Amino acid sequence: MTEQQIQKKKIKQLESEGYYVIKLTVTNKSGIPDLIALPKKSNALFVEVKRPQGKLSELQKYRLKELENYGFRTEIYRGDEPI
């Protein structure tokens, strides 16, 4: 069994248990695990970063709504708000 097949099996298992699973392919931190499994109603915040005039794609809109339906907080950050 390949590592990819094992990952798919684990993703299916976790999703069947109610987790929102993300497979990481590129991160800004070396050594980060392959998968993130988030339970419903956690305090995770997902941030979509856009230029001030940038527009969300339909897929990005869908993903943000999907994450909100899982109970996660989402925001769109355009860099024009104070930190």
C-alpha positions in Angstrom: 0.0 0.0 0.0 1.4 3.4 -1.0 1.6 6.3 1.4 -1.0 8.1 -0.7 -3.4 5.2 -0.4 -2.8 5.1 3.4 -3.5 8.9 3.6 -6.8 8.5 1.6 -7.9 5.7 4.0 -7.1 7.8 7.0 -8.9 10.8 5.5 -12.0 8.7 4.9 -11.9 7.4 8.4 -11.6 10.8 10.0 -14.3 12.4 7.9 -16.7 9.5 8.8 -16.0 10.5 12.4 -17.0 14.1 11.7 -13.7 15.8 11.3 -12.9 18.4 8.6 -9.7 17.1 7.1 -7.1 19.1 5.2 -4.1 17.5 3.4 -1.2 19.8 3.5 1.0 19.9 0.4 3.0 23.1 0.9 3.5 24.9 4.2 5.7 27.7 5.5 7.0 25.4 8.2 9.2 22.3 7.6 8.2 19.1 9.3 4.4 19.8 9.5 2.4 16.6 9.5 0.5 15.6 6.3 -3.0 16.0 7.6 -5.0 18.4 9.8 -8.2 17.0 11.3 -10.4 19.6 12.9 -13.4 18.7 15.0 -16.7 20.5 14.4 -17.2 23.6 16.5 -13.6 24.3 17.2 -12.1 27.7 17.5 -10.0 27.4 14.4 -9.9 30.5 12.2 -9.4 30.2 8.4 -8.2 33.4 6.7 -8.3 34.1 3.0 -5.9 36.8 2.1 -6.7 39.1 -0.9 -5.5 42.4 -2.2 -7.8 45.3 -1.4 -9.6 45.0 -4.8 -9.1 41.2 -5.1 -12.2 39.0 -5.7 -13.0 35.5 -4.3 -13.3 32.7 -6.8 -16.5 30.6 -6.7 -14.4 27.8 -5.2 -13.0 30.0 -2.5 -16.6 31.2 -1.6 -17.7 27.6 -1.5 -14.8 26.6 0.8 -15.4 29.5 3.2 -19.1 28.6 3.4 -18.2 24.9 3.9 -15.9 25.8 6.8 -18.5 28.0 8.4 -21.0 25.2 8.1 -18.6 23.1 10.1 -18.6 25.8 12.8 -15.2 27.3 12.0 -14.6 31.0 11.9 -13.6 32.5 8.6 -12.5 35.9 7.4 -11.2 37.6 4.3 -8.3 39.9 5.0 -7.4 42.5 2.5 -4.5 44.2 4.2 -6.3 47.5 4.6 -7.5 46.8 8.2 -5.3 47.6 11.2 -3.8 44.7 12.9 
